[in-house]
Amino acid sequence: MQLSYWEYKSWFSNVDFTVIGSGIVGINCAIRLKEKHPQSKVLVLEKGSLPQGASTKNAGFACFGSVSEILSDLKHHTEEEVLKLVQKRWNGIQRLRHLLGDKAIGFELNGSHELFPLEKPELYEKCLESIPYLNRLMEPIFAKTPFVTNSNFFGFSNVREKYITHQLEGQLDTGKMMRSLIQKCVSMDIPILNGVMAQDVTDSNGVGIIRTTDFVFQSKKVFVATNGFASKLLPSETVKPARAQVLITEPIKNLHIKGTFHFDEGYYYFRNIDERILFGGGRNLEFDTEETMEFGETEIVQNKLETLLREMILPNYPVQIERRWSGIMGVGAQKSPLVKQVSDSVYCGVRLGGMGVALGSLVGQELADLADQ
């Protein structure tokens, strides 16, 4: 497709910064660039009609890591690395709240609770024993003791008698958050072009060359923020896709469950929203199958979610499923995000490891700041 004079002049000429991906990282990157360079021409490209990947498909958890998740991370990372990552998650949520305000993102500080199925007594005991140690590590980050124990006051079945509660974790409305981010972006005269798929990004004499499915244009600097799809544009970087499947119930009269909940080292998670239960996870049932860029649901994961929903979360309640969907995350051997300069004019902020809500705002800021280094 040949761009008209008007199209080229209005959108694709003299572009200073092009951000690929209109999710949490991409929009925050664009906003930060415009804040630091108010006279610059910033452009955001998005292949979908809505942000693809995970930004509008996640569970809306403002979380920093449950006890079992952190213990698992400590098997593969140093204390310093784990603390740095938790600090980034905390800073990212604070930036998001400050940028948009709690009302605009539907933020609620209801705490989160880690549950322990009866069939895993060793993990339960290990996590209980580790609370004092982890509190000593984490208190400097939160300025408060994060982990406490609570009794099973929501009445879940087939779980141990105590939850481990993170008092500082919260929840937000993913749709409100992304609408607010997009509105702020547009209000700053940053166009978001949907339905434009970048197929290739190269560097030519310090200038970024972006080839889309329909046309080619130049940008002084290019920022790749496509997370789970990053390997398509950055084949040299190690980012693997990870599909997460989710379901949501129909409204439940007098729903008494409130907060966010995790179990099985974070591979399962659920929450209340609009008098419903949103429940996701099960990637650990078929890691190979879920390492994909294809959206969709599988019978093994959905059946497991329904079984746990009816036997653990809402026992003896005739719950009905209203909707199912999936999102694509970006993961790797390291839990820390990949924020780096790839070439003279190309940068990336990807591999958020399923913590995009917490990390995305900070990663977007860090990605934008690379332009000035």
N, C-alpha and C positions, 0 to 999 in steps of 0.2 A: 504494500500500500504506500502510495506517495502522499506525504503530508502536504496540505495546502500551505500557501504563504502565511495565511492567518493562523493556522494550527501551529506551524513551526515557530512563528514569531511570538505567539502568546504563551506557549507552554515549553517549547524545547530549544529555544535559542538562549545563549548566554546563561546557561544553568550553572549555578555555583555548587549546589549540593543536591544530589539525588539519593533518596532513601528508598530502598527496595523492601517492601513489606509494611503494611499499615497496622500491625499489631501493637501491643504495649511497648515493645522496644522501639519499633520504627517511629511511632508517633512521638514518643518521648524524645527520641533523637532529633526529629525534625523541630520540635518545640525548642529544644535546647540550642540548636544551631541558629534558629531565628532570634532567640534571646541574645545570643552572643554576637550575632552578625545581622542586625536588624535591616540593613540595606541589601542583604543577599537575596538571591532567587533560590528558594528551596522547593523541591518537588518530591512528592511521595508517590510511588507506584505500587499498585496492589493488583494481583492477578485475579482475585475473586470479586464477586459483587459485594461481599462483606469480608472483613479480615479472615484469612484462611489460617489453618494451623491449629492453634489452641487458644488464642486470645479471646474469642467469643464462644469458646466451647468448653472452657475449664469449669471447675466447681466453685470458683470464687472463694478460695481459702486464703486468708491472710496468715500464713503459717511459716514457721521458722525451723521446724524439725521436732518430731516427737522423740521421746527417750529411746525407743528402739531404733528409729532412723539414725539418730546421732551415734548410738553405740555401733551400729553397722558401719557408718562412715568412719568411725575411729579405727576400724579394722584395716582401712585402706588409705587413711590420711592421718597426718600428724594432728596433735591438739591445736597447734597454731593454724593449720589449714582449715580445720573444722570451725574454729572460733571466727576466723576471718569470713567464712562463708555465711555463718549465722548472722554476723554483724552486717554483711551486705544485704541479707534478706530483711533485717530489721530496718536498715537505712532506706531500703527501697520502698517499703510500706509507708514509712514516715514521709518520704518525698511525694509519693502518690497522694496521700491524704492532704499534705500541704498544698500541692499543686491544684487539686480540684475541690477539696473540701469533703468532709464525711458524708454530707447529705447527697452530694452529686454522685457518689459512688455506692451509696447504700451501705456504708460501713457500720458494723455493729461489733462491739467488743463483748462477746459472749463466752470467750474462752474456748478451749478445745480439750477433748478427752480422748486418751488412748485406751482402747479396750483390748482385752486379752482373752481369746478363745480358750475354752477349758482344755483342749487337746495340746496346748503348748505351755505346760507348767514351768519348764526350765526358763523360757524367755520371760515369763511373768516374774519369776523370782529374781532373775538377773536384772531386770529393769527396776524393780523395787529397790534392790540393793544399791543401784547406781544413782539414785536420786540425789543423795547428799553430794556426791562427787560432781555430778553434772550441774547442780545448782551453784557450787563454788566456781565452776568454769564460766557459767552463763550470767551470773548476777552482775558483773561489770557491764555487760551489754545492755541488759534490761533495767538496771538500777532497781531491781526487785527480784525476789525469789521466784523463778518462773514455774517450777514443778512442785505440785502438791498432790496428795492422794485424796480421792473422794469415793464414797460408797456408790453402789449401782442404783442411783436415785431415779434413773429413767426406766429401770426395769427391763433391761435387755436380757435375753435368754442365752444360755450356753456360753457365758463369759465369766471371768473371775470376779470376785466380790468387790474389787476396787478398780477404779479408773486411775490413770495418772493424768492429771489436768495441767495444761499449760495456761496460766492465767492471763498471758498477754496476747494470745492468738485471737483472731477475729474472723469475720466473714464480710463479704461485700457482694454487690449485685454486678455480675460481670457485664451484663448488657448496659446498665447505667454507666459503668466505668468507661466502656469503650465509646459510647455515644458522647460522653463528656470530653474524653480525650480528642475525639474527632472534631467536636464543636470548637474546642479551644484551638486546635490546629487550623481550622478554616478561618476562625476569627483573627488569626495572625497572618492571614493572606498566604497560607501554605496550601496549594491545591493538592488534593488526593485524587489520583486518576485510577479508577477501578477498571477491571477488565484488561489491564495491560500486563502481560507476562514477560518478564525479563528472561531471556534464554541464555544470555552470555554476557559476561562483564570482563573487559580486558583493559590493560593500561597501554596507552600509546603516547610516549614522550611526556609522561606526567599528567596525562588527561585520561579520564575514564571514558571508555566507549561501551555503550549499552545497546545491545541488540535485543529487540523484542520480537514477538511473533510477526509484527507488522512493519516495523521501521527501525532505524538506527539513529541514535543521537549521541552527543557528547555532554559530559558533565565534568566540571573541574575536580570534584571529589564524589565518590560513590560509597554508600554505606549499606551493607547487606545485613538485613535484620529478618531473615526468613526462617530462623531457628531450625525446626525439624526438616525443612526442605533445603538447608544450606548447601548440602553436597552437590546439588544441581548446578549451583553457581560457583562453588568453592570446592572443587574435587580434591584439592590437596589438604583440606582441613578435615579432621576426624570428628564428624558429627553424625550420629546415627538417628534415624527416625524411630519414634516409639509411639504407637497408637494407644490411646486411652479410651475405653468405652464407658458410657454413662447411660443411666436411665433416670426417669423422674416419674413419680406417682401422680395420680389424680389428687385433687384436694382431699385432705383427711380431716374430718370433723373433730374439733377439740384436740388437735395434735399437741401433745405435751412435750415433745422433744425439741430442744433449743440448743444450738451451738454447732460446732464442727467436731467430727469424730474420725479417728483413724484406727486401723488395726493391721496386723500382719506386716510390720515394718513399713507402714504407709502404703502398701500395695492395694489396700481397700480404704475408702473414705466416703463419708456421707454427712449430710447436713439438713437442716430445715430451711425451706424457702417458700414463701407464699402458701403456707399451710400444706406443704408437700414435703416429701423426702426425696432428695437428690442423692443418688448412690452411684459410685463409679469405682473402677479398678479391675483387678483380675488379670493384669498384664503378665503376672508371674505364672499364670497357668500355661501359657504358650508364648514364651519369649520370642522364639523365631518367627512365629506367625504375626506377632504384634510389632515386629521390626519392619514396618512398612510405611510408605507414604500414601497408601490408599485408605480413604475413609470407608467405614463400614463396621458392621457388627458380626460377631461369630456366635454360634450356638453355645459353645462350651463356656464362654465368658458370660453371656447373657443369662444362661441357665443358672450359673453359679451365683450371679448377682441376685436373681430372683429368689433362689433358695435361701441365701443369707438374709435377704430382706424379710422373708416370711418366717424364718425360723429364729433369727437372732434379733433383728431390729424391731419388727412389728409382729411378734408372735400372736397367733390367734386373731389376727385382724384381716378382714377380707379386702386387702389392698389391690388396687388396679394400676397398671402401668399406662401412662399417657404417652410418653415419648421416649425414644432412644436416639443416641447420636455418638459420635466419636470425634476426637481431636488428635492432632499429631504434635508430639513434643520432640525436643531435640536433646539427646543424651550422649554420654561418652564415658570413657574410663575414669575421668576426673569429674567431680561434682561441680567444680567451679566453672562459671561461664567463660566462654572464649571471646575475649574482647581484644582485638589486635589490628594492626596495620598489615594488610596482605601484600600490597604493592605501593608504588608511589602515590596512587590516587584512589586505592580501594581499601576499605576497612570493613570489619565485620563484628557484630555483637550477637552471638548465637550460643547454643548449647546451654539452655537454662535448666535442664534436668528436672522438669516437672514443677519448678518453682517460679514460673513466669510472673504470676501475680505479685509475689514478694520481690522478685529480682528485677522485673522488667523496667521499672522507672529508673532505677539506678544504672542498669546496664545501658539504657538509652542515653543517659547523661554521659556516662563514661565513653560511650562510642562517639558521641558528638565531640567530646573534648579532645579526642585523638587528632582531630583536624588541626588543632592549634599547636601540636607538639612537633 
